[in-house]
Amino acid sequence: MDLNYSQEELAFRDAVRSWLEKNLPEDLRRKVANYEHLSKEDLLRWHKILAKKGWVAPAWPKEWGGTGWNVVQRYVFEEELGYAGSPPLIPFGLAMCAPVLLRFGSEAQKKRFLPRIYQGEDFWCQGYSEPGSGSDLASLKTKAVREKNFYVVNGQKTWTTLAHYADWIFCLVRTDPTSEKRQEGISFLLMDMKSPGISVRPLILMDGAHEVNEVFFDDVKVPAENLVHEEGKGWTVAKYLLGYERMNTGRIGESKRQLAQLKEFAASRIADFRFRDRLSRLEVELMALEITNLRFLDRMRRTGQPPGADVSMLKIRGTEIQQGLSELMLQAVDPAAHDDFSSSIGKKYLSTRKTTIYAGSNEIQRNIIAKMTLGL
Amino acid sequence: MNFDYNEEQQLLADSVRRFLQGKYRFEDRRKIIAGEGWSPQVWATFVDMGLTGLPLPADYGGFGGGAVDLMGVMEAFGEALVVEPYLPTVMAARLVARGGSEAQKSAILPAVAEGRMKLAVGYDEKHRAVLGAPAADKLVMAANGGLALVDAGKVKMKPYRTLDDMLAADVALDGAPLEPLGGGAAALEEVIDFGTALICAEAVGAMKFACDTTLEYLKTRKQFGVPIGTFQALQHRMVEMFISHEQAKSMACLACSKADSSENPADRARAVSAAKIKIADSARHISQEAVQLHGGMGMSEELKVSHAFRRLTVLARQFGDADHHLARFASL
């Protein structure tokens, strides 16, 4: 048993770390550290710096721009990004649409979309949730009717993150309302956000931020060539994506950075052992999660198999830790303070409540472990 | 990075587990507790398997093993709720190995490895609740600001069983001849960290049993015409137990490997205390939930799960509870 990275892995980490020191723009790093709003330009600027370095899509096959790194290196890289305080890489194109196209897309679709995703030329968003279909995604109602060589789409998506930035949306739509198994009537469709009939309405969350949207489809004509995989096989595609590598959902690097930051600005509170013990318990949970994460990676590397359903525990504990950190941060700032940092800590606390809800609520994650891992 | 046991460690853990599953079943254990509180036959098997020699120096009949070498064994002990005075013997022997004179080491360590001698440790000068003392031949006792060896036959003991049926005694030195043992506070702290790492692994084993048996119960116990494990309220609690166990296991890995490899005592202490915080919290969580999810049966003395509850309750506090280790963790 050896919990340490190998010499090679450490050298890799150090190389990534020192590259980030030199290439992560200071203004972006400061925005992230202060929990300030990141504009579309901020996000794309960072995306393009990584794309230029050849590091924006490490997990892709090499022919499409992947780095050829193994699973441990990819994990180390992503954790270093979080630890350094880089802006997030928006996953909808890089880590969701692209893997789907690589697995199920036609050659034409790959050639058309992948290079543009890589270069940050197309901004993607994800059309899954609907007003009546959250955790019970397979009940979705947005309808796509085939007419000659296009589909006509009608319906509504919601909670669509960054739809107001997006050039494209990938959607789960119902192509066969009559199929007996409701999963079998669903298809995976790519749509140009500029298509006539698509409209986006902001949903403002309690922190005042505009991040998510409602997206309405009113007789939107989508070329049939934008169907991914076969008609009626959309659920297979969605399930593939759920099982796709989710080794960084714990976001350990980011939480480690925030913990260190919290220790600094909460220094005076730490003298209070009640606060100190809450902080220590959180730190211990984070230490444990990092090792648990490494145990998953070690198992994947040895077996060459994707992780089992129990990998959901990384999302559950990782988001709980993020919320715990934001709660302690809120506690540590002076309630009477009205400076920018204190106010962004307040907003961060509000915003972080979403983490246990999005990307499959933590209750859904527990359902998954109960069913798939424990056999209940 | 590698979280597997090596082949030797895995073989040993497997054979210990096989032996315990065959000869240390719940009923066997019950008889041992009703009798002397430890079993000479079981001890002899431990000796044959090399367990008594494993953590001792090779120069004195041992195999020079560390905490990681014992981790799989301790997990198996935890699963079977072993009550034999193994840990006190190992810890006392490590103290002798660490601070003993040539003569002390030669007299004691090979005898321990060969199964001719069992030991116990009194960590502070109150000499209360000395685990394993009633079965021990020699005691390592905190005395006169240092450590001393004393023959168990020469002291006065008030033996009893702890909350989890382990053998213990309050010891009165009562003028018994003391033989000073070197090492001092640094040795004591190092060995207690070693022991703490081991009980982290043992607790992880007991947690695994508690989780496994609760999961089995959820699948077989029927109410309202269905297995109670079909109820989401219980499924989610079971999942939390499962995650709690995995997180505890991760920290036990950290504690054992740092207990072996740390050159810096503060680094080791910080890892061990972090682990004990997590293990104490998980032990409490898992043991309490295991009883609750078993319903009334969880309270019954007839089910092993209630014994696991008692063991985990004690392990959570042994060598310092979560509060103790939170204070230590923050001070480092």
Interface residues (C-beta under 8 A of the other chain):
Chain A: M1 D2 L3 N4 Y5 S6 E9 V72 I270 F273 R276 D277 S280 R281 E283 V284 E285 M287 A288 L289 I291 T292 L294 R295 L297 D298 R299 R302 D310 M313 I316 R317 E363 R366 N367 I369 A370 T373 L374 G375 L376
Chain B: M1 N2 F3 D4 Y5 N6 Q9 V68 M71 L215 L218 K219 G229 T230 Q232 Q235 H236 M238 V239 E240 F242 I243 E246 Q247 A248 S250 M251 C253 L254 C256 S257 A274 I277 K278 D281 D323 L326 A327 F329 A330
